Structure formats: C-alpha cells, structure tokens
C-alpha cells in the first residue's frame, strides 16, 4: 500500500492576551507524518524526534487523532504511521497539536476525505487534550486551517479562521528550557481583577480585527497581556530582560508562545527582525541559557499533503 506524506505547521497559541482563544500558524517549522493504510489497528513504525515522545499508539497524539477519525468515520480500517517531528515537546510551538493535526488529516485522506474541517479539528483537539491537560483548539485549529483562528467555544466546537497579516515578521526564540502545558496551566490565577480582564479582552478584540483587516499597525499596539504573561514569565529565565532588549532593538512587541518557553517578537521589517533576533539570543546567552531562533512569517495553508506518490517506504 502506498504512503502519503503530510506536513503540519508549528503554531503560536494565545497570541498574547487571547488565552485559549487565538492561535497562529507559523511558516517553515512543523511535523511531518508519513502514513499508509493497513488492514487493521494503528501502528507506529518509526518516530524521529529531537525530544522523547511516546511510540505507544495509545499515548501518541498523531495515533490518537487517527483513531478519533476512524471513530467519526465509523470504519474498521487501520493505519501505519512514521512520525518525523520538527518540533520538540514542551517548546510552546504546538508540538503535540502539529502531530495530532497531521495524524487526523492523514487518516481522513486515506479513508475518503469525508470529514469536515470542524470534525478534523475536533479529532485533533481531543487527542491533544490527553497530553496538555485541557481541551482547547488554539493550536490544533490554526495547525489545520493555517493563518489565524479564533475559538469561540470548544463544546460545541466553534472555530473561525480570521486571516493573515502579510507584513508581519516573527522572531521566534526557544530557550533551552522545557515548559509542559499541563504544568503551566496549574499556575494560572484562579481569579482575575476586572481591570486586567477588560484590558485583555480589549486587546484580544483588537488583534482579531487586525488579522481580519490585514492591519499590522493595529496588531502591534494590541500585543499586551496583563493576566497570563506575568505568571508564566516566571517559568522563563530572563524573560523580562529579553523582552526589554527585543523592544530596544526595534520590536513592536514580544509575548510568550503558548505556554512557553518559546517567545516571539514582532516587526514588519526583515532587517529589524535580524537585529531583534540577535539581541534576544545574546540576552539569553548572557544569562547562561542556550537558545534556537528563527525569523519567519505566518503559514497561510495549514496542514497539507506534501506527497501522494506511491512508495514502498517512507524513510
């Protein structure tokens, strides 16, 4: 049976103040899943990953998402997966969501492409929930749809694709730290002051408008979070120094990607982006923290088929 190759992009969850609501797909980074039909069962033939992830199909988000697709389709078929992760676990770049999106997409493609996008998002989100400790679609939705998405509700699932900002340049820096989503959610405040709630709600609404209007300037003045960032910043060594130096270097804002530790700064100028990247990396280094960095843009396509050629192996 022939293999297909599916790519699913990295994502930035929350996008500053939009906790569990806003999400953005990122160009150039992501996971690749090779898949083929087999008679029955779900089998993981190979896992290549920069960090350890489960190869047990019952604990792997790509396999779990594929299983959910079979349940939605009410089919008894099987699937074999080879998972090549480009995203380390616990990076804040939607690692588990990318695998889940790719697994769901691959299973649906191999078995007739009968599920709606909403059903694919649900299948992937249910799979990711098992490792993240929460049921939210701010990573799985943009991973599948591309661009930026807004999740109004998860039960029942209500997701809207907002759009892209073409001038946006993203500077991503991942320090050599691990922050697991499940743990990062445990430290969130149980109550929020009314002033902070209104501040975040207003900025979330403005970010939504910015992506709907393709308006970089509106986005740049809205990337502020008074609720989640002050708490999760404690998990990222040097966060405040890195943010201060990024802005001094020309960034129009910086925030935590998802639950961290990846942080992202924004600009609309590529030359500025390189200078910002350098300052962020140097600041982490000065604090004894190694890091990886990228200058990129948004991914407007989302999860997609890369190759549909017949092949005997996917390695």
C-alpha positions as a Markdown table, in Angstrom:
| # | Residue | x | y | z |
|---|---|---|---|---|
| 1 | Unk | 0.0 | 0.0 | 0.0 |
| 2 | Unk | 1.3 | 3.5 | -0.9 |
| 3 | Unk | 2.4 | 6.1 | 1.6 |
| 4 | Unk | 1.3 | 9.7 | 1.8 |
| 5 | Unk | 3.3 | 12.5 | 3.4 |
| 6 | Unk | 1.6 | 15.1 | 5.5 |
| 7 | Unk | 3.1 | 18.3 | 6.9 |
| 8 | Unk | 1.5 | 20.3 | 9.8 |
| 9 | Unk | 2.9 | 23.6 | 10.8 |
| 10 | Unk | 4.0 | 24.9 | 14.2 |
| 11 | Unk | 1.6 | 27.3 | 15.9 |
| 12 | Unk | 1.6 | 30.2 | 18.4 |
| 13 | Unk | -1.2 | 29.7 | 20.9 |
| 14 | Unk | -2.9 | 32.6 | 22.7 |
| 15 | Unk | -1.1 | 35.3 | 20.7 |
| 16 | Unk | -0.6 | 37.4 | 23.8 |
| 17 | Unk | -3.9 | 38.2 | 25.5 |
| 18 | Unk | -6.0 | 35.7 | 23.6 |
| 19 | Unk | -5.7 | 32.9 | 26.1 |
| 20 | Unk | -7.2 | 29.6 | 24.7 |
| 21 | Unk | -8.9 | 31.7 | 22.0 |
| 22 | Unk | -6.4 | 32.9 | 19.4 |
| 23 | Unk | -3.9 | 30.9 | 17.5 |
| 24 | Unk | -1.5 | 31.4 | 14.6 |
| 25 | Unk | 0.2 | 29.0 | 12.2 |
| 26 | Unk | 4.0 | 29.6 | 11.6 |
| 27 | Unk | 5.8 | 29.1 | 8.4 |
| 28 | Unk | 8.7 | 26.7 | 8.0 |
| 29 | Unk | 8.5 | 24.8 | 11.2 |
| 30 | Unk | 6.4 | 21.7 | 11.9 |
| 31 | Unk | 5.9 | 18.0 | 11.9 |
| 32 | Unk | 5.8 | 15.5 | 9.1 |
| 33 | Unk | 3.8 | 12.3 | 9.2 |
| 34 | Unk | 4.0 | 9.5 | 6.7 |
| 35 | Unk | 1.0 | 7.2 | 6.6 |
| 36 | Unk | -0.4 | 4.3 | 4.8 |
| 37 | Unk | -3.5 | 2.1 | 5.1 |
| 38 | Unk | -3.1 | -1.3 | 6.7 |
| 39 | Unk | -5.8 | -4.0 | 7.3 |
| 40 | Unk | -6.4 | -3.2 | 10.9 |
| 41 | Unk | -5.1 | -1.4 | 14.0 |
| 42 | Unk | -2.9 | 1.7 | 14.5 |
| 43 | Unk | 0.8 | 1.1 | 14.2 |
| 44 | Unk | 3.7 | 3.5 | 14.7 |
| 45 | Unk | 6.6 | 2.1 | 12.7 |
| 46 | Unk | 9.0 | 5.0 | 13.4 |
| 47 | Unk | 9.5 | 8.1 | 15.5 |
| 48 | Unk | 12.2 | 10.6 | 14.8 |
| 49 | Unk | 12.1 | 13.4 | 17.4 |
| 50 | Unk | 14.5 | 15.9 | 19.0 |
| 51 | Unk | 12.9 | 15.1 | 22.3 |
| 52 | Unk | 11.4 | 11.8 | 23.6 |
| 53 | Unk | 7.7 | 11.2 | 22.7 |
| 54 | Unk | 5.6 | 8.1 | 23.1 |
| 55 | Unk | 5.7 | 5.5 | 20.4 |
| 56 | Unk | 2.8 | 3.7 | 22.0 |
| 57 | Unk | -0.2 | 4.5 | 19.8 |
| 58 | Unk | -2.4 | 4.8 | 22.9 |
| 59 | Unk | -0.2 | 7.7 | 24.1 |
| 60 | Unk | 0.8 | 9.4 | 20.9 |
| 61 | Unk | -1.3 | 12.3 | 19.7 |
| 62 | Unk | -0.9 | 11.5 | 16.0 |
| 63 | Unk | -2.1 | 8.0 | 16.5 |
| 64 | Unk | -4.9 | 9.0 | 18.9 |
| 65 | Unk | -6.1 | 11.6 | 16.4 |
| 66 | Unk | -6.1 | 9.0 | 13.7 |
| 67 | Unk | -8.1 | 6.7 | 16.0 |
| 68 | Unk | -10.6 | 9.5 | 16.6 |
| 69 | Unk | -11.0 | 9.9 | 12.8 |
| 70 | Unk | -11.8 | 6.2 | 12.4 |
| 71 | Unk | -14.4 | 6.6 | 15.2 |
| 72 | Unk | -16.0 | 9.6 | 13.4 |
| 73 | Unk | -16.0 | 7.8 | 10.1 |
| 74 | Unk | -17.2 | 4.5 | 11.7 |
| 75 | Unk | -14.6 | 2.5 | 9.8 |
| 76 | Unk | -12.7 | -0.6 | 10.9 |
| 77 | Unk | -9.6 | 0.0 | 8.8 |
| 78 | Unk | -6.0 | 0.5 | 10.0 |
| 79 | Unk | -3.1 | 2.9 | 9.6 |
| 80 | Unk | 0.6 | 2.8 | 9.9 |
| 81 | Unk | 2.5 | 6.0 | 10.8 |
| 82 | Unk | 6.1 | 7.2 | 10.6 |
| 83 | Unk | 6.4 | 10.4 | 12.6 |
| 84 | Unk | 9.2 | 12.9 | 11.9 |
| 85 | Unk | 9.0 | 15.7 | 14.4 |
| 86 | Unk | 10.4 | 19.0 | 13.6 |
| 87 | Unk | 9.2 | 20.4 | 16.9 |
| 88 | Unk | 10.5 | 19.4 | 20.4 |
| 89 | Unk | 7.9 | 18.6 | 23.0 |
| 90 | Unk | 7.3 | 21.3 | 25.6 |
| 91 | Unk | 8.6 | 24.1 | 23.3 |
| 92 | Unk | 5.4 | 26.2 | 23.2 |
| 93 | Unk | 5.2 | 25.8 | 19.4 |
| 94 | Unk | 2.2 | 23.4 | 19.3 |
| 95 | Unk | 4.2 | 20.2 | 19.1 |
| 96 | Unk | 1.5 | 17.9 | 20.2 |
| 97 | Unk | -1.1 | 19.8 | 18.2 |
| 98 | Unk | 1.0 | 19.5 | 15.0 |
| 99 | Unk | 1.3 | 15.7 | 15.3 |
| 100 | Unk | -2.4 | 15.4 | 16.1 |
| 101 | Unk | -3.4 | 17.6 | 13.1 |
| 102 | Unk | -1.2 | 15.6 | 10.8 |
| 103 | Unk | -2.5 | 12.2 | 12.1 |
| 104 | Unk | -6.1 | 13.3 | 11.8 |
| 105 | Unk | -5.5 | 14.7 | 8.3 |
| 106 | Unk | -3.7 | 11.6 | 7.1 |
| 107 | Unk | -6.3 | 9.2 | 8.4 |
| 108 | Unk | -9.1 | 11.2 | 6.8 |
| 109 | Unk | -7.2 | 11.4 | 3.5 |
| 110 | Unk | -6.6 | 7.7 | 3.3 |
| 111 | Unk | -10.2 | 6.8 | 4.1 |
| 112 | Unk | -12.1 | 9.0 | 1.6 |
| 113 | Unk | -11.7 | 12.6 | 2.9 |
| 114 | Unk | -15.3 | 12.5 | 4.2 |
| 115 | Unk | -14.8 | 14.5 | 7.5 |
| 116 | Unk | -15.4 | 18.3 | 7.6 |
| 117 | Unk | -12.7 | 20.6 | 8.8 |
| 118 | Unk | -14.6 | 21.0 | 12.1 |
| 119 | Unk | -14.5 | 17.3 | 12.6 |
| 120 | Unk | -10.8 | 17.1 | 11.9 |
| 121 | Unk | -10.2 | 19.9 | 14.4 |
| 122 | Unk | -12.3 | 18.1 | 17.0 |
| 123 | Unk | -10.4 | 14.8 | 16.4 |
| 124 | Unk | -7.1 | 16.5 | 16.8 |
| 125 | Unk | -8.1 | 18.6 | 19.8 |
| 126 | Unk | -9.4 | 15.6 | 21.6 |
| 127 | Unk | -6.1 | 13.9 | 21.0 |
| 128 | Unk | -4.1 | 16.9 | 22.2 |
| 129 | Unk | -6.2 | 17.2 | 25.3 |
| 130 | Unk | -4.9 | 13.9 | 26.6 |
| 131 | Unk | -1.3 | 15.3 | 26.9 |
| 132 | Unk | -2.0 | 19.0 | 27.5 |
| 133 | Unk | -4.4 | 18.8 | 30.4 |
| 134 | Unk | -7.0 | 21.0 | 28.8 |
| 135 | Unk | -9.5 | 20.9 | 25.9 |
| 136 | Unk | -8.7 | 23.9 | 23.7 |
| 137 | Unk | -8.2 | 24.4 | 20.0 |
| 138 | Unk | -5.9 | 27.5 | 19.8 |
| 139 | Unk | -3.1 | 25.2 | 18.4 |
| 140 | Unk | -5.0 | 22.5 | 16.5 |
| 141 | Unk | -7.3 | 24.9 | 14.6 |
| 142 | Unk | -4.5 | 27.1 | 13.1 |
| 143 | Unk | -2.4 | 24.0 | 12.5 |
| 144 | Unk | -5.1 | 22.6 | 10.3 |
| 145 | Unk | -6.5 | 25.8 | 8.8 |
| 146 | Unk | -3.5 | 28.0 | 8.5 |
| 147 | Unk | -3.5 | 31.7 | 9.2 |
| 148 | Unk | -5.0 | 32.9 | 12.4 |
| 149 | Unk | -8.0 | 31.3 | 14.1 |
| 150 | Unk | -10.4 | 32.3 | 16.9 |
| 151 | Unk | -12.1 | 29.6 | 19.0 |
| 152 | Unk | -15.3 | 30.9 | 20.5 |
| 153 | Unk | -16.3 | 27.7 | 22.1 |
| 154 | Unk | -14.9 | 24.1 | 22.3 |
| 155 | Unk | -18.1 | 22.4 | 23.4 |
| 156 | Unk | -19.7 | 22.5 | 20.8 |
| 157 | Unk | -16.6 | 23.4 | 18.8 |
| 158 | Unk | -16.9 | 26.8 | 17.1 |
| 159 | Unk | -13.8 | 28.0 | 15.3 |
| 160 | Unk | -13.4 | 30.9 | 12.8 |
| 161 | Unk | -10.4 | 31.5 | 10.6 |
| 162 | Unk | -9.6 | 35.2 | 10.8 |
| 163 | Unk | -6.9 | 35.8 | 8.2 |
| 164 | Unk | -3.3 | 36.8 | 7.9 |
| 165 | Unk | -1.1 | 39.9 | 8.2 |
| 166 | Unk | 1.2 | 39.9 | 5.2 |
| 167 | Unk | 3.7 | 42.5 | 6.6 |
| 168 | Unk | 4.2 | 40.5 | 9.8 |
| 169 | Unk | 7.6 | 39.2 | 10.6 |
| 170 | Unk | 8.0 | 36.8 | 13.5 |
| 171 | Unk | 11.2 | 36.4 | 15.5 |
| 172 | Unk | 10.9 | 33.1 | 17.4 |
| 173 | Unk | 13.4 | 32.2 | 20.1 |
| 174 | Unk | 13.3 | 28.9 | 22.0 |
| 175 | Unk | 15.5 | 28.9 | 25.1 |
| 176 | Unk | 16.9 | 25.6 | 26.3 |
| 177 | Unk | 14.1 | 25.1 | 28.8 |
| 178 | Unk | 11.1 | 22.8 | 28.9 |
| 179 | Unk | 7.7 | 24.0 | 30.0 |
| 180 | Unk | 4.9 | 21.4 | 29.7 |
| 181 | Unk | 1.5 | 22.8 | 29.0 |
| 182 | Unk | -0.1 | 20.7 | 31.7 |
| 183 | Unk | 2.3 | 22.1 | 34.4 |
| 184 | Unk | 2.0 | 25.7 | 33.0 |
| 185 | Unk | -1.8 | 25.6 | 33.4 |
| 186 | Unk | -1.5 | 24.7 | 37.1 |
| 187 | Unk | 0.0 | 28.0 | 38.0 |
| 188 | Unk | -2.7 | 30.2 | 36.3 |
| 189 | Unk | -4.6 | 32.6 | 38.6 |
| 190 | Unk | -8.0 | 31.4 | 39.9 |
| 191 | Unk | -9.4 | 34.9 | 39.7 |
| 192 | Unk | -8.6 | 37.9 | 37.6 |
| 193 | Unk | -9.1 | 41.6 | 38.5 |
| 194 | Unk | -11.8 | 43.3 | 36.5 |
| 195 | Unk | -9.3 | 45.9 | 35.1 |
| 196 | Unk | -7.0 | 43.2 | 33.8 |
| 197 | Unk | -9.9 | 41.3 | 32.3 |
| 198 | Unk | -11.1 | 44.3 | 30.4 |
| 199 | Unk | -7.6 | 45.2 | 29.3 |
| 200 | Unk | -7.0 | 41.7 | 27.9 |
| 201 | Unk | -10.5 | 41.5 | 26.3 |
| 202 | Unk | -10.0 | 44.8 | 24.5 |
| 203 | Unk | -6.6 | 43.7 | 23.2 |
| 204 | Unk | -7.9 | 40.3 | 22.1 |
| 205 | Unk | -10.7 | 42.0 | 20.2 |
| 206 | Unk | -8.2 | 44.4 | 18.5 |
| 207 | Unk | -5.9 | 41.5 | 17.5 |
| 208 | Unk | -8.9 | 39.8 | 15.9 |
| 209 | Unk | -9.7 | 43.0 | 14.0 |
| 210 | Unk | -6.1 | 43.4 | 13.0 |
| 211 | Unk | -5.9 | 39.9 | 11.3 |
| 212 | Unk | -9.3 | 40.3 | 9.7 |
| 213 | Unk | -8.2 | 43.7 | 8.2 |
| 214 | Unk | -4.6 | 42.6 | 7.4 |
| 215 | Unk | -3.5 | 45.6 | 9.6 |
| 216 | Unk | 0.0 | 45.2 | 11.1 |
| 217 | Unk | -0.2 | 48.6 | 13.0 |
| 218 | Unk | -3.3 | 47.6 | 14.8 |
| 219 | Unk | -1.8 | 44.3 | 15.8 |
| 220 | Unk | 1.4 | 45.9 | 17.0 |
| 221 | Unk | -0.4 | 48.1 | 19.5 |
| 222 | Unk | -2.5 | 45.2 | 20.8 |
| 223 | Unk | 0.1 | 42.5 | 21.8 |
| 224 | Unk | -0.2 | 43.1 | 25.5 |
| 225 | Unk | -1.2 | 40.6 | 28.2 |
| 226 | Unk | -1.9 | 41.6 | 31.8 |
| 227 | Unk | -3.2 | 38.2 | 33.0 |
| 228 | Unk | -1.2 | 35.2 | 31.8 |
| 229 | Unk | 2.2 | 36.6 | 30.9 |
| 230 | Unk | 3.0 | 38.0 | 34.4 |
| 231 | Unk | 2.6 | 34.5 | 35.8 |
| 232 | Unk | 4.1 | 32.3 | 33.1 |
| 233 | Unk | 7.1 | 34.7 | 32.7 |
| 234 | Unk | 8.4 | 33.2 | 35.9 |
| 235 | Unk | 8.9 | 29.9 | 34.1 |
| 236 | Unk | 11.2 | 31.5 | 31.5 |
| 237 | Unk | 14.7 | 32.5 | 32.7 |
| 238 | Unk | 15.4 | 36.1 | 31.7 |
| 239 | Unk | 12.0 | 36.8 | 30.1 |
| 240 | Unk | 11.8 | 40.4 | 31.1 |
| 241 | Unk | 15.4 | 41.2 | 30.1 |
| 242 | Unk | 14.8 | 39.5 | 26.7 |
| 243 | Unk | 11.6 | 41.5 | 26.1 |
| 244 | Unk | 13.2 | 44.8 | 27.1 |
| 245 | Unk | 16.2 | 44.2 | 24.7 |
| 246 | Unk | 13.9 | 43.0 | 21.9 |
| 247 | Unk | 11.9 | 46.2 | 22.1 |
| 248 | Unk | 15.1 | 48.3 | 22.3 |
| 249 | Unk | 16.3 | 46.5 | 19.1 |
| 250 | Unk | 13.1 | 47.6 | 17.3 |
| 251 | Unk | 10.4 | 45.0 | 18.1 |
| 252 | Unk | 6.9 | 46.3 | 18.3 |
| 253 | Unk | 6.0 | 43.8 | 20.9 |
| 254 | Unk | 7.0 | 40.4 | 22.4 |
| 255 | Unk | 5.0 | 37.7 | 24.1 |
| 256 | Unk | 5.1 | 34.1 | 25.1 |
| 257 | Unk | 4.2 | 31.5 | 22.5 |
| 258 | Unk | 1.6 | 29.2 | 24.0 |
| 259 | Unk | 2.7 | 28.1 | 27.5 |
| 260 | Unk | 6.4 | 28.8 | 26.6 |
| 261 | Unk | 9.3 | 28.7 | 26.8 |
| 262 | Unk | 9.4 | 29.9 | 23.2 |
| 263 | Unk | 8.9 | 33.7 | 23.0 |
| 264 | Unk | 8.1 | 35.7 | 19.8 |
| 265 | Unk | 8.7 | 39.3 | 18.9 |
| 266 | Unk | 7.1 | 41.1 | 16.0 |
| 267 | Unk | 8.1 | 43.6 | 13.4 |
| 268 | Unk | 7.3 | 44.4 | 9.8 |
| 269 | Unk | 10.9 | 44.9 | 8.7 |
| 270 | Unk | 13.2 | 42.0 | 7.8 |
| 271 | Unk | 16.4 | 43.9 | 8.7 |
| 272 | Unk | 15.0 | 44.8 | 12.1 |
| 273 | Unk | 13.9 | 41.2 | 12.6 |
| 274 | Unk | 17.5 | 40.0 | 12.2 |
| 275 | Unk | 18.7 | 42.6 | 14.8 |
| 276 | Unk | 16.0 | 41.7 | 17.2 |
| 277 | Unk | 16.8 | 38.0 | 16.8 |
| 278 | Unk | 20.4 | 38.7 | 17.6 |
| 279 | Unk | 19.6 | 40.7 | 20.7 |
| 280 | Unk | 17.2 | 38.2 | 22.1 |
| 281 | Unk | 19.7 | 35.3 | 21.6 |
| 282 | Unk | 22.5 | 37.3 | 23.1 |
| 283 | Unk | 20.4 | 38.2 | 26.2 |
| 284 | Unk | 19.6 | 34.6 | 26.8 |
| 285 | Unk | 23.2 | 33.6 | 26.4 |
| 286 | Unk | 24.3 | 36.3 | 28.9 |
| 287 | Unk | 22.0 | 34.6 | 31.4 |
| 288 | Unk | 23.5 | 31.2 | 30.7 |
| 289 | Unk | 20.6 | 30.0 | 28.7 |
| 290 | Unk | 21.2 | 28.5 | 25.2 |
| 291 | Unk | 18.6 | 29.0 | 22.6 |
| 292 | Unk | 17.5 | 28.4 | 19.0 |
| 293 | Unk | 16.0 | 31.2 | 16.9 |
| 294 | Unk | 14.1 | 31.7 | 13.6 |
| 295 | Unk | 12.9 | 34.7 | 11.6 |
| 296 | Unk | 9.7 | 33.7 | 9.8 |
| 297 | Unk | 6.2 | 34.6 | 8.7 |
| 298 | Unk | 2.8 | 33.1 | 9.0 |
| 299 | Unk | 1.7 | 29.9 | 7.4 |
| 300 | Unk | -1.4 | 30.6 | 5.4 |
| 301 | Unk | -2.0 | 27.0 | 4.3 |
| 302 | Unk | -2.1 | 24.8 | 7.4 |
| 303 | Unk | -1.9 | 21.0 | 7.3 |
| 304 | Unk | -1.5 | 19.7 | 3.8 |
| 305 | Unk | -0.4 | 16.8 | 1.7 |
| 306 | Unk | 3.2 | 17.0 | 0.6 |
| 307 | Unk | 3.5 | 13.9 | -1.4 |
| 308 | Unk | 0.9 | 11.4 | -2.8 |
| 309 | Unk | 3.4 | 9.3 | -4.8 |
| 310 | Unk | 3.4 | 5.5 | -4.4 |
| 311 | Unk | 6.4 | 4.4 | -2.5 |
| 312 | Unk | 7.5 | 1.3 | -0.7 |
| 313 | Unk | 8.9 | 3.1 | 2.3 |
| 314 | Unk | 8.8 | 6.5 | 3.9 |
| 315 | Unk | 12.3 | 6.7 | 5.3 |
